[in-house]
Amino acid sequence: ASSYQNYQGEKLVNRFNAYSYWFLTKAMDSHNVGRNRESVEEALKQVRAKTLVIGIQNDVLFPIEEQQFLAKHIPNAQFIEVSSFYGHDGFLIETETLTKEIGVFLKAGEKESAVVPMHKIA
């Protein structure tokens, strides 16, 4: 695990300088979709796009509860929970699973008004 983290850290250092990474984290931490609106829930109700929300079960950067919240409050959103040993990095590593699930979602979109219930992927 430590060699994997060192490898990923080196990749990050080569792509971002410290200031840009710090600024990105501040933007993520301060973003509030409910700002200047009645509430976060009311803001999410305004989303009209067909929406797929994917959560990684043990992602500590974007906890699964936050993804479930988004799916619950965006009209007709579909939610998929993916189990991954890699936590947040599962979005980078679980490409086979994600490609399959996104493909299913897009194909369902071709058959307009196909709403798929929430489910888990083990």
Secondary structure, DSSP 8 states (H G I E B T S, - for coil): -HHHHHHHHHHHHHH--HHHHHHHHHHHHH--TTTTSS-HHHHHHT--S--EEEEETT-SSS-HHHHHHHHHHSTT-EEEEE--TTGGGHHHH-HHHHHHHHHHHHHHHHSTT-----EEE-
